[in-house]
Amino acid sequence: MALKITAQIGTDQGITSEAYVRIMSYQINKTGNAYFNIQLFKSEEDATEVSASGPVAIAGQVARNAQIGDSLVVPMTKVVTV
């Protein structure tokens, strides 16, 4: 599963307007939070190359962006007033 970012962003591998965010794993806990471990690539093609070459190549291909980071925490709770 992945998200594609079409806005122009800067990464440690350069500027791109087709960033590809792969969701590597996720966990939803009973307290109502979803935790997503993610990897950022400059393009879907870069992500596909890493998948084809296996885990050894991952460290050199994954891009970094300070605002996106390596993980996301999403609150899944909603306050309902009756």
PDB file with one MODEL, atoms N, CA, C and O in Angstrom:
MODEL        1
ATOM      1  N   MET A   1       0.852  -1.156   0.000  1.00  0.00           N
ATOM      2  CA  MET A   1       0.000   0.000   0.000  1.00  0.00           C
ATOM      3  C   MET A   1       0.908   1.233   0.000  1.00  0.00           C
ATOM      4  O   MET A   1       1.953   1.243   0.651  1.00  0.00           O
ATOM      5  N   ALA A   2       0.504   2.263  -0.731  1.00  0.00           N
ATOM      6  CA  ALA A   2       1.340   3.453  -0.817  1.00  0.00           C
ATOM      7  C   ALA A   2       0.508   4.691  -1.094  1.00  0.00           C
ATOM      8  O   ALA A   2      -0.658   4.610  -1.482  1.00  0.00           O
ATOM      9  N   LEU A   3       1.133   5.830  -0.887  1.00  0.00           N
ATOM     10  CA  LEU A   3       0.546   7.133  -1.197  1.00  0.00           C
ATOM     11  C   LEU A   3       1.476   7.835  -2.167  1.00  0.00           C
ATOM     12  O   LEU A   3       2.695   7.689  -2.075  1.00  0.00           O
ATOM     13  N   LYS A   4       0.926   8.580  -3.077  1.00  0.00           N
ATOM     14  CA  LYS A   4       1.749   9.337  -4.007  1.00  0.00           C
ATOM     15  C   LYS A   4       1.570  10.822  -3.696  1.00  0.00           C
ATOM     16  O   LYS A   4       0.446  11.312  -3.590  1.00  0.00           O
ATOM     17  N   ILE A   5       2.683  11.527  -3.554  1.00  0.00           N
ATOM     18  CA  ILE A   5       2.666  12.959  -3.275  1.00  0.00           C
ATOM     19  C   ILE A   5       2.983  13.680  -4.574  1.00  0.00           C
ATOM     20  O   ILE A   5       4.068  13.517  -5.131  1.00  0.00           O
ATOM     21  N   THR A   6       2.036  14.479  -5.058  1.00  0.00           N
ATOM     22  CA  THR A   6       2.242  15.166  -6.336  1.00  0.00           C
ATOM     23  C   THR A   6       2.704  16.609  -6.152  1.00  0.00           C
ATOM     24  O   THR A   6       3.012  17.285  -7.133  1.00  0.00           O
ATOM     25  N   ALA A   7       2.755  17.082  -4.927  1.00  0.00           N
ATOM     26  CA  ALA A   7       3.308  18.411  -4.654  1.00  0.00           C
ATOM     27  C   ALA A   7       4.832  18.311  -4.679  1.00  0.00           C
ATOM     28  O   ALA A   7       5.392  17.248  -4.410  1.00  0.00           O
ATOM     29  N   GLN A   8       5.479  19.385  -4.993  1.00  0.00           N
ATOM     30  CA  GLN A   8       6.945  19.385  -5.039  1.00  0.00           C
ATOM     31  C   GLN A   8       7.489  19.403  -3.607  1.00  0.00           C
ATOM     32  O   GLN A   8       7.133  20.272  -2.811  1.00  0.00           O
ATOM     33  N   ILE A   9       8.351  18.440  -3.291  1.00  0.00           N
ATOM     34  CA  ILE A   9       8.982  18.381  -1.976  1.00  0.00           C
ATOM     35  C   ILE A   9      10.485  18.161  -2.143  1.00  0.00           C
ATOM     36  O   ILE A   9      10.946  17.651  -3.165  1.00  0.00           O
ATOM     37  N   GLY A  10      11.222  18.550  -1.135  1.00  0.00           N
ATOM     38  CA  GLY A  10      12.660  18.314  -1.131  1.00  0.00           C
ATOM     39  C   GLY A  10      12.987  17.093  -0.299  1.00  0.00           C
ATOM     40  O   GLY A  10      12.391  16.876   0.756  1.00  0.00           O
ATOM     41  N   THR A  11      13.922  16.301  -0.766  1.00  0.00           N
ATOM     42  CA  THR A  11      14.402  15.138  -0.022  1.00  0.00           C
ATOM     43  C   THR A  11      15.923  15.201   0.015  1.00  0.00           C
ATOM     44  O   THR A  11      16.537  16.048  -0.633  1.00  0.00           O
ATOM     45  N   ASP A  12      16.515  14.303   0.774  1.00  0.00           N
ATOM     46  CA  ASP A  12      17.976  14.244   0.811  1.00  0.00           C
ATOM     47  C   ASP A  12      18.547  13.755  -0.514  1.00  0.00           C
ATOM     48  O   ASP A  12      19.758  13.814  -0.726  1.00  0.00           O
ATOM     49  N   GLN A  13      17.688  13.273  -1.407  1.00  0.00           N
ATOM     50  CA  GLN A  13      18.115  12.825  -2.734  1.00  0.00           C
ATOM     51  C   GLN A  13      17.700  13.808  -3.828  1.00  0.00           C
ATOM     52  O   GLN A  13      17.802  13.493  -5.014  1.00  0.00           O
ATOM     53  N   GLY A  14      17.239  14.979  -3.444  1.00  0.00           N
ATOM     54  CA  GLY A  14      16.854  15.996  -4.416  1.00  0.00           C
ATOM     55  C   GLY A  14      15.371  16.328  -4.361  1.00  0.00           C
ATOM     56  O   GLY A  14      14.615  15.741  -3.586  1.00  0.00           O
ATOM     57  N   ILE A  15      14.972  17.276  -5.194  1.00  0.00           N
ATOM     58  CA  ILE A  15      13.586  17.728  -5.251  1.00  0.00           C
ATOM     59  C   ILE A  15      12.797  16.822  -6.196  1.00  0.00           C
ATOM     60  O   ILE A  15      13.301  16.397  -7.235  1.00  0.00           O
ATOM     61  N   THR A  16      11.543  16.533  -5.813  1.00  0.00           N
ATOM     62  CA  THR A  16      10.684  15.703  -6.649  1.00  0.00           C
ATOM     63  C   THR A  16       9.243  16.172  -6.544  1.00  0.00           C
ATOM     64  O   THR A  16       8.843  16.752  -5.534  1.00  0.00           O
ATOM     65  N   SER A  17       8.472  15.924  -7.579  1.00  0.00           N
ATOM     66  CA  SER A  17       7.033  16.205  -7.542  1.00  0.00           C
ATOM     67  C   SER A  17       6.247  14.912  -7.760  1.00  0.00           C
ATOM     68  O   SER A  17       5.063  14.953  -8.096  1.00  0.00           O
ATOM     69  N   GLU A  18       6.896  13.777  -7.572  1.00  0.00           N
ATOM     70  CA  GLU A  18       6.229  12.483  -7.686  1.00  0.00           C
ATOM     71  C   GLU A  18       6.710  11.527  -6.594  1.00  0.00           C
ATOM     72  O   GLU A  18       6.991  10.359  -6.860  1.00  0.00           O
ATOM     73  N   ALA A  19       6.799  12.032  -5.375  1.00  0.00           N
ATOM     74  CA  ALA A  19       7.255  11.209  -4.258  1.00  0.00           C
ATOM     75  C   ALA A  19       6.278  10.063  -4.008  1.00  0.00           C
ATOM     76  O   ALA A  19       5.072  10.194  -4.216  1.00  0.00           O
ATOM     77  N   TYR A  20       6.817   8.961  -3.566  1.00  0.00           N
ATOM     78  CA  TYR A  20       6.056   7.735  -3.352  1.00  0.00           C
ATOM     79  C   TYR A  20       6.288   7.307  -1.908  1.00  0.00           C
ATOM     80  O   TYR A  20       7.422   7.029  -1.519  1.00  0.00           O
ATOM     81  N   VAL A  21       5.233   7.253  -1.117  1.00  0.00           N
ATOM     82  CA  VAL A  21       5.328   6.877   0.293  1.00  0.00           C
ATOM     83  C   VAL A  21       4.760   5.479   0.447  1.00  0.00           C
ATOM     84  O   VAL A  21       3.559   5.255   0.300  1.00  0.00           O
ATOM     85  N   ARG A  22       5.653   4.540   0.747  1.00  0.00           N
ATOM     86  CA  ARG A  22       5.235   3.145   0.934  1.00  0.00           C
ATOM     87  C   ARG A  22       4.947   2.904   2.406  1.00  0.00           C
ATOM     88  O   ARG A  22       5.754   3.244   3.270  1.00  0.00           O
ATOM     89  N   ILE A  23       3.790   2.316   2.684  1.00  0.00           N
ATOM     90  CA  ILE A  23       3.442   1.925   4.050  1.00  0.00           C
ATOM     91  C   ILE A  23       4.007   0.527   4.253  1.00  0.00           C
ATOM     92  O   ILE A  23       3.508  -0.444   3.685  1.00  0.00           O
ATOM     93  N   MET A  24       5.057   0.434   5.073  1.00  0.00           N
ATOM     94  CA  MET A  24       5.729  -0.841   5.298  1.00  0.00           C
ATOM     95  C   MET A  24       4.969  -1.728   6.285  1.00  0.00           C
ATOM     96  O   MET A  24       4.873  -2.941   6.103  1.00  0.00           O
ATOM     97  N   SER A  25       4.439  -1.108   7.319  1.00  0.00           N
ATOM     98  CA  SER A  25       3.660  -1.857   8.300  1.00  0.00           C
ATOM     99  C   SER A  25       2.783  -0.877   9.064  1.00  0.00           C
ATOM    100  O   SER A  25       3.020   0.330   9.049  1.00  0.00           O
ATOM    101  N   TYR A  26       1.785  -1.403   9.718  1.00  0.00           N
ATOM    102  CA  TYR A  26       0.931  -0.559  10.542  1.00  0.00           C
ATOM    103  C   TYR A  26       0.415  -1.347  11.727  1.00  0.00           C
ATOM    104  O   TYR A  26       0.383  -2.577  11.722  1.00  0.00           O
ATOM    105  N   GLN A  27       0.017  -0.608  12.735  1.00  0.00           N
ATOM    106  CA  GLN A  27      -0.532  -1.211  13.940  1.00  0.00           C
ATOM    107  C   GLN A  27      -1.646  -0.301  14.436  1.00  0.00           C
ATOM    108  O   GLN A  27      -1.472   0.915  14.517  1.00  0.00           O
ATOM    109  N   ILE A  28      -2.776  -0.884  14.766  1.00  0.00           N
ATOM    110  CA  ILE A  28      -3.885  -0.132  15.343  1.00  0.00           C
ATOM    111  C   ILE A  28      -4.094  -0.686  16.737  1.00  0.00           C
ATOM    112  O   ILE A  28      -4.312  -1.884  16.914  1.00  0.00           O
ATOM    113  N   ASN A  29      -4.026   0.198  17.730  1.00  0.00           N
ATOM    114  CA  ASN A  29      -4.165  -0.298  19.094  1.00  0.00           C
ATOM    115  C   ASN A  29      -5.517   0.073  19.693  1.00  0.00           C
ATOM    116  O   ASN A  29      -6.274   0.849  19.110  1.00  0.00           O
ATOM    117  N   LYS A  30      -5.806  -0.480  20.841  1.00  0.00           N
ATOM    118  CA  LYS A  30      -7.103  -0.286  21.488  1.00  0.00           C
ATOM    119  C   LYS A  30      -7.298   1.119  22.040  1.00  0.00           C
ATOM    120  O   LYS A  30      -8.426   1.510  22.339  1.00  0.00           O
ATOM    121  N   THR A  31      -6.224   1.883  22.180  1.00  0.00           N
ATOM    122  CA  THR A  31      -6.377   3.254  22.676  1.00  0.00           C
ATOM    123  C   THR A  31      -6.811   4.211  21.573  1.00  0.00           C
ATOM    124  O   THR A  31      -7.046   5.392  21.829  1.00  0.00           O
ATOM    125  N   GLY A  32      -6.917   3.702  20.346  1.00  0.00           N
ATOM    126  CA  GLY A  32      -7.455   4.501  19.269  1.00  0.00           C
ATOM    127  C   GLY A  32      -6.446   5.183  18.379  1.00  0.00           C
ATOM    128  O   GLY A  32      -6.784   6.158  17.709  1.00  0.00           O
ATOM    129  N   ASN A  33      -5.222   4.706  18.350  1.00  0.00           N
ATOM    130  CA  ASN A  33      -4.204   5.277  17.469  1.00  0.00           C
ATOM    131  C   ASN A  33      -3.772   4.250  16.432  1.00  0.00           C
ATOM    132  O   ASN A  33      -3.709   3.051  16.704  1.00  0.00           O
ATOM    133  N   ALA A  34      -3.476   4.754  15.234  1.00  0.00           N
ATOM    134  CA  ALA A  34      -2.902   3.920  14.183  1.00  0.00           C
ATOM    135  C   ALA A  34      -1.469   4.382  13.975  1.00  0.00           C
ATOM    136  O   ALA A  34      -1.217   5.579  13.830  1.00  0.00           O
ATOM    137  N   TYR A  35      -0.535   3.450  13.960  1.00  0.00           N
ATOM    138  CA  TYR A  35       0.880   3.734  13.765  1.00  0.00           C
ATOM    139  C   TYR A  35       1.303   3.151  12.413  1.00  0.00           C
ATOM    140  O   TYR A  35       1.085   1.969  12.145  1.00  0.00           O
ATOM    141  N   PHE A  36       1.905   3.983  11.572  1.00  0.00           N
ATOM    142  CA  PHE A  36       2.346   3.558  10.253  1.00  0.00           C
ATOM    143  C   PHE A  36       3.850   3.742  10.134  1.00  0.00           C
ATOM    144  O   PHE A  36       4.357   4.841  10.359  1.00  0.00           O
ATOM    145  N   ASN A  37       4.574   2.679   9.782  1.00  0.00           N
ATOM    146  CA  ASN A  37       6.001   2.772   9.453  1.00  0.00           C
ATOM    147  C   ASN A  37       6.077   2.951   7.944  1.00  0.00           C
ATOM    148  O   ASN A  37       5.515   2.156   7.190  1.00  0.00           O
ATOM    149  N   ILE A  38       6.777   4.003   7.503  1.00  0.00           N
ATOM    150  CA  ILE A  38       6.767   4.341   6.087  1.00  0.00           C
ATOM    151  C   ILE A  38       8.173   4.484   5.515  1.00  0.00           C
ATOM    152  O   ILE A  38       9.144   4.688   6.243  1.00  0.00           O
ATOM    153  N   GLN A  39       8.253   4.374   4.202  1.00  0.00           N
ATOM    154  CA  GLN A  39       9.482   4.659   3.464  1.00  0.00           C
ATOM    155  C   GLN A  39       9.121   5.632   2.353  1.00  0.00           C
ATOM    156  O   GLN A  39       8.067   5.507   1.728  1.00  0.00           O
ATOM    157  N   LEU A  40       9.988   6.592   2.110  1.00  0.00           N
ATOM    158  CA  LEU A  40       9.773   7.609   1.087  1.00  0.00           C
ATOM    159  C   LEU A  40      10.743   7.374  -0.065  1.00  0.00           C
ATOM    160  O   LEU A  40      11.930   7.137   0.158  1.00  0.00           O
ATOM    161  N   PHE A  41      10.247   7.438  -1.273  1.00  0.00           N
ATOM    162  CA  PHE A  41      11.059   7.295  -2.475  1.00  0.00           C
ATOM    163  C   PHE A  41      10.812   8.501  -3.373  1.00  0.00           C
ATOM    164  O   PHE A  41       9.748   9.117  -3.311  1.00  0.00           O
ATOM    165  N   LYS A  42      11.785   8.836  -4.201  1.00  0.00           N
ATOM    166  CA  LYS A  42      11.630   9.971  -5.112  1.00  0.00           C
ATOM    167  C   LYS A  42      10.580   9.711  -6.180  1.00  0.00           C
ATOM    168  O   LYS A  42      10.013  10.656  -6.728  1.00  0.00           O
ATOM    169  N   SER A  43      10.311   8.446  -6.487  1.00  0.00           N
ATOM    170  CA  SER A  43       9.312   8.103  -7.493  1.00  0.00           C
ATOM    171  C   SER A  43       8.845   6.669  -7.273  1.00  0.00           C
ATOM    172  O   SER A  43       9.471   5.908  -6.535  1.00  0.00           O
ATOM    173  N   GLU A  44       7.751   6.314  -7.914  1.00  0.00           N
ATOM    174  CA  GLU A  44       7.258   4.940  -7.832  1.00  0.00           C
ATOM    175  C   GLU A  44       8.268   3.988  -8.474  1.00  0.00           C
ATOM    176  O   GLU A  44       8.420   2.847  -8.036  1.00  0.00           O
ATOM    177  N   GLU A  45       8.947   4.457  -9.499  1.00  0.00           N
ATOM    178  CA  GLU A  45       9.969   3.644 -10.164  1.00  0.00           C
ATOM    179  C   GLU A  45      11.106   3.286  -9.201  1.00  0.00           C
ATOM    180  O   GLU A  45      11.574   2.148  -9.190  1.00  0.00           O
ATOM    181  N   ASP A  46      11.548   4.252  -8.396  1.00  0.00           N
ATOM    182  CA  ASP A  46      12.590   3.974  -7.402  1.00  0.00           C
ATOM    183  C   ASP A  46      12.122   2.932  -6.393  1.00  0.00           C
ATOM    184  O   ASP A  46      12.893   2.055  -6.001  1.00  0.00           O
ATOM    185  N   ALA A  47      10.871   3.022  -5.974  1.00  0.00           N
ATOM    186  CA  ALA A  47      10.331   2.054  -5.013  1.00  0.00           C
ATOM    187  C   ALA A  47      10.257   0.665  -5.629  1.00  0.00           C
ATOM    188  O   ALA A  47      10.514  -0.331  -4.952  1.00  0.00           O
ATOM    189  N   THR A  48       9.906   0.593  -6.909  1.00  0.00           N
ATOM    190  CA  THR A  48       9.817  -0.691  -7.611  1.00  0.00           C
ATOM    191  C   THR A  48      11.194  -1.323  -7.749  1.00  0.00           C
ATOM    192  O   THR A  48      11.336  -2.536  -7.591  1.00  0.00           O
ATOM    193  N   GLU A  49      12.216  -0.511  -8.045  1.00  0.00           N
ATOM    194  CA  GLU A  49      13.587  -1.025  -8.155  1.00  0.00           C
ATOM    195  C   GLU A  49      14.051  -1.640  -6.847  1.00  0.00           C
ATOM    196  O   GLU A  49      14.693  -2.691  -6.847  1.00  0.00           O
ATOM    197  N   VAL A  50      13.732  -0.992  -5.728  1.00  0.00           N
ATOM    198  CA  VAL A  50      14.124  -1.512  -4.418  1.00  0.00           C
ATOM    199  C   VAL A  50      13.418  -2.834  -4.146  1.00  0.00           C
ATOM    200  O   VAL A  50      14.037  -3.771  -3.643  1.00  0.00           O
ATOM    201  N   SER A  51      12.130  -2.922  -4.472  1.00  0.00           N
ATOM    202  CA  SER A  51      11.386  -4.162  -4.250  1.00  0.00           C
ATOM    203  C   SER A  51      11.985  -5.314  -5.044  1.00  0.00           C
ATOM    204  O   SER A  51      12.059  -6.443  -4.559  1.00  0.00           O
ATOM    205  N   ALA A  52      12.409  -5.021  -6.261  1.00  0.00           N
ATOM    206  CA  ALA A  52      12.969  -6.066  -7.122  1.00  0.00           C
ATOM    207  C   ALA A  52      14.347  -6.519  -6.670  1.00  0.00           C
ATOM    208  O   ALA A  52      14.710  -7.681  -6.851  1.00  0.00           O
ATOM    209  N   SER A  53      15.132  -5.592  -6.072  1.00  0.00           N
ATOM    210  CA  SER A  53      16.499  -5.937  -5.697  1.00  0.00           C
ATOM    211  C   SER A  53      16.630  -6.470  -4.272  1.00  0.00           C
ATOM    212  O   SER A  53      17.704  -6.933  -3.887  1.00  0.00           O
ATOM    213  N   GLY A  54      15.569  -6.414  -3.492  1.00  0.00           N
ATOM    214  CA  GLY A  54      15.581  -6.992  -2.157  1.00  0.00           C
ATOM    215  C   GLY A  54      16.014  -6.019  -1.072  1.00  0.00           C
ATOM    216  O   GLY A  54      16.310  -4.859  -1.358  1.00  0.00           O
ATOM    217  N   PRO A  55      16.050  -6.487   0.172  1.00  0.00           N
ATOM    218  CA  PRO A  55      16.301  -5.611   1.318  1.00  0.00           C
ATOM    219  C   PRO A  55      17.702  -5.018   1.381  1.00  0.00           C
ATOM    220  O   PRO A  55      17.893  -4.016   2.069  1.00  0.00           O
ATOM    221  N   VAL A  56      18.679  -5.580   0.707  1.00  0.00           N
ATOM    222  CA  VAL A  56      20.048  -5.064   0.763  1.00  0.00           C
ATOM    223  C   VAL A  56      20.129  -3.655   0.186  1.00  0.00           C
ATOM    224  O   VAL A  56      20.877  -2.822   0.697  1.00  0.00           O
ATOM    225  N   ALA A  57      19.370  -3.380  -0.869  1.00  0.00           N
ATOM    226  CA  ALA A  57      19.439  -2.091  -1.548  1.00  0.00           C
ATOM    227  C   ALA A  57      18.579  -1.019  -0.884  1.00  0.00           C
ATOM    228  O   ALA A  57      18.691   0.154  -1.241  1.00  0.00           O
ATOM    229  N   ILE A  58      17.749  -1.376   0.044  1.00  0.00           N
ATOM    230  CA  ILE A  58      16.785  -0.428   0.605  1.00  0.00           C
ATOM    231  C   ILE A  58      17.457   0.781   1.250  1.00  0.00           C
ATOM    232  O   ILE A  58      17.014   1.908   1.027  1.00  0.00           O
ATOM    233  N   ALA A  59      18.492   0.587   2.027  1.00  0.00           N
ATOM    234  CA  ALA A  59      19.101   1.695   2.762  1.00  0.00           C
ATOM    235  C   ALA A  59      19.606   2.803   1.841  1.00  0.00           C
ATOM    236  O   ALA A  59      19.525   3.977   2.204  1.00  0.00           O
ATOM    237  N   GLY A  60      20.118   2.468   0.673  1.00  0.00           N
ATOM    238  CA  GLY A  60      20.646   3.470  -0.229  1.00  0.00           C
ATOM    239  C   GLY A  60      19.600   4.153  -1.081  1.00  0.00           C
ATOM    240  O   GLY A  60      19.877   5.225  -1.621  1.00  0.00           O
ATOM    241  N   GLN A  61      18.425   3.598  -1.230  1.00  0.00           N
ATOM    242  CA  GLN A  61      17.404   4.124  -2.120  1.00  0.00           C
ATOM    243  C   GLN A  61      16.333   4.946  -1.412  1.00  0.00           C
ATOM    244  O   GLN A  61      15.699   5.795  -2.038  1.00  0.00           O
ATOM    245  N   VAL A  62      16.124   4.715  -0.141  1.00  0.00           N
ATOM    246  CA  VAL A  62      15.064   5.408   0.585  1.00  0.00           C
ATOM    247  C   VAL A  62      15.450   6.865   0.764  1.00  0.00           C
ATOM    248  O   VAL A  62      16.547   7.175   1.228  1.00  0.00           O
ATOM    249  N   ALA A  63      14.535   7.765   0.390  1.00  0.00           N
ATOM    250  CA  ALA A  63      14.760   9.200   0.544  1.00  0.00           C
ATOM    251  C   ALA A  63      14.313   9.640   1.937  1.00  0.00           C
ATOM    252  O   ALA A  63      13.582   8.916   2.613  1.00  0.00           O
ATOM    253  N   ARG A  64      14.738  10.788   2.355  1.00  0.00           N
ATOM    254  CA  ARG A  64      14.359  11.343   3.664  1.00  0.00           C
ATOM    255  C   ARG A  64      13.789  12.737   3.479  1.00  0.00           C
ATOM    256  O   ARG A  64      14.245  13.502   2.629  1.00  0.00           O
ATOM    257  N   ASN A  65      12.782  13.057   4.288  1.00  0.00           N
ATOM    258  CA  ASN A  65      12.202  14.382   4.334  1.00  0.00           C
ATOM    259  C   ASN A  65      11.838  14.638   5.785  1.00  0.00           C
ATOM    260  O   ASN A  65      11.134  13.837   6.400  1.00  0.00           O
ATOM    261  N   ALA A  66      12.313  15.753   6.339  1.00  0.00           N
ATOM    262  CA  ALA A  66      12.117  16.032   7.765  1.00  0.00           C
ATOM    263  C   ALA A  66      10.638  16.149   8.139  1.00  0.00           C
ATOM    264  O   ALA A  66      10.245  15.711   9.220  1.00  0.00           O
ATOM    265  N   GLN A  67       9.821  16.726   7.272  1.00  0.00           N
ATOM    266  CA  GLN A  67       8.402  16.897   7.593  1.00  0.00           C
ATOM    267  C   GLN A  67       7.627  15.581   7.528  1.00  0.00           C
ATOM    268  O   GLN A  67       6.673  15.388   8.283  1.00  0.00           O
ATOM    269  N   ILE A  68       8.023  14.690   6.645  1.00  0.00           N
ATOM    270  CA  ILE A  68       7.318  13.412   6.508  1.00  0.00           C
ATOM    271  C   ILE A  68       7.824  12.405   7.533  1.00  0.00           C
ATOM    272  O   ILE A  68       7.019  11.717   8.162  1.00  0.00           O
ATOM    273  N   GLY A  69       9.124  12.302   7.715  1.00  0.00           N
ATOM    274  CA  GLY A  69       9.704  11.407   8.712  1.00  0.00           C
ATOM    275  C   GLY A  69       9.639   9.944   8.318  1.00  0.00           C
ATOM    276  O   GLY A  69       9.446   9.612   7.148  1.00  0.00           O
ATOM    277  N   ASP A  70       9.804   9.064   9.311  1.00  0.00           N
ATOM    278  CA  ASP A  70       9.815   7.620   9.096  1.00  0.00           C
ATOM    279  C   ASP A  70       8.536   6.940   9.569  1.00  0.00           C
ATOM    280  O   ASP A  70       8.320   5.758   9.302  1.00  0.00           O
ATOM    281  N   SER A  71       7.692   7.686  10.268  1.00  0.00           N
ATOM    282  CA  SER A  71       6.469   7.082  10.789  1.00  0.00           C
ATOM    283  C   SER A  71       5.376   8.142  10.932  1.00  0.00           C
ATOM    284  O   SER A  71       5.644   9.341  11.008  1.00  0.00           O
ATOM    285  N   LEU A  72       4.154   7.660  10.966  1.00  0.00           N
ATOM    286  CA  LEU A  72       2.994   8.518  11.172  1.00  0.00           C
ATOM    287  C   LEU A  72       2.158   7.937  12.295  1.00  0.00           C
ATOM    288  O   LEU A  72       2.025   6.719  12.415  1.00  0.00           O
ATOM    289  N   VAL A  73       1.597   8.805  13.112  1.00  0.00           N
ATOM    290  CA  VAL A  73       0.647   8.387  14.137  1.00  0.00           C
ATOM    291  C   VAL A  73      -0.652   9.113  13.831  1.00  0.00           C
ATOM    292  O   VAL A  73      -0.688  10.340  13.748  1.00  0.00           O
ATOM    293  N   VAL A  74      -1.723   8.337  13.663  1.00  0.00           N
ATOM    294  CA  VAL A  74      -3.014   8.917  13.311  1.00  0.00           C
ATOM    295  C   VAL A  74      -4.029   8.558  14.402  1.00  0.00           C
ATOM    296  O   VAL A  74      -4.300   7.381  14.635  1.00  0.00           O
ATOM    297  N   PRO A  75      -4.593   9.581  15.072  1.00  0.00           N
ATOM    298  CA  PRO A  75      -5.641   9.279  16.056  1.00  0.00           C
ATOM    299  C   PRO A  75      -6.887   8.783  15.351  1.00  0.00           C
ATOM    300  O   PRO A  75      -7.334   9.375  14.368  1.00  0.00           O
ATOM    301  N   MET A  76      -7.443   7.699  15.855  1.00  0.00           N
ATOM    302  CA  MET A  76      -8.614   7.101  15.239  1.00  0.00           C
ATOM    303  C   MET A  76      -9.854   7.239  16.129  1.00  0.00           C
ATOM    304  O   MET A  76     -10.858   6.562  15.910  1.00  0.00           O
ATOM    305  N   THR A  77      -9.778   8.103  17.115  1.00  0.00           N
ATOM    306  CA  THR A  77     -10.901   8.274  18.033  1.00  0.00           C
ATOM    307  C   THR A  77     -11.714   9.502  17.665  1.00  0.00           C
ATOM    308  O   THR A  77     -11.198  10.449  17.072  1.00  0.00           O
ATOM    309  N   LYS A  78     -12.941   9.477  18.009  1.00  0.00           N
ATOM    310  CA  LYS A  78     -13.825  10.597  17.752  1.00  0.00           C
ATOM    311  C   LYS A  78     -14.704  10.767  18.990  1.00  0.00           C
ATOM    312  O   LYS A  78     -15.287   9.802  19.484  1.00  0.00           O
ATOM    313  N   VAL A  79     -14.792  11.981  19.478  1.00  0.00           N
ATOM    314  CA  VAL A  79     -15.629  12.257  20.635  1.00  0.00           C
ATOM    315  C   VAL A  79     -17.072  12.397  20.149  1.00  0.00           C
ATOM    316  O   VAL A  79     -17.362  13.185  19.250  1.00  0.00           O
ATOM    317  N   VAL A  80     -17.959  11.630  20.751  1.00  0.00           N
ATOM    318  CA  VAL A  80     -19.366  11.674  20.383  1.00  0.00           C
ATOM    319  C   VAL A  80     -20.144  12.196  21.580  1.00  0.00           C
ATOM    320  O   VAL A  80     -20.070  11.635  22.673  1.00  0.00           O
ATOM    321  N   THR A  81     -20.881  13.263  21.371  1.00  0.00           N
ATOM    322  CA  THR A  81     -21.718  13.821  22.434  1.00  0.00           C
ATOM    323  C   THR A  81     -23.159  13.442  22.154  1.00  0.00           C
ATOM    324  O   THR A  81     -23.684  13.695  21.070  1.00  0.00           O
ATOM    325  N   VAL A  82     -23.794  12.830  23.149  1.00  0.00           N
ATOM    326  CA  VAL A  82     -25.177  12.371  22.968  1.00  0.00           C
ATOM    327  C   VAL A  82     -26.119  13.267  23.713  1.00  0.00           C
ATOM    328  O   VAL A  82     -27.330  13.047  23.686  1.00  0.00           O
TER     329      VAL A  82
ENDMDL
END
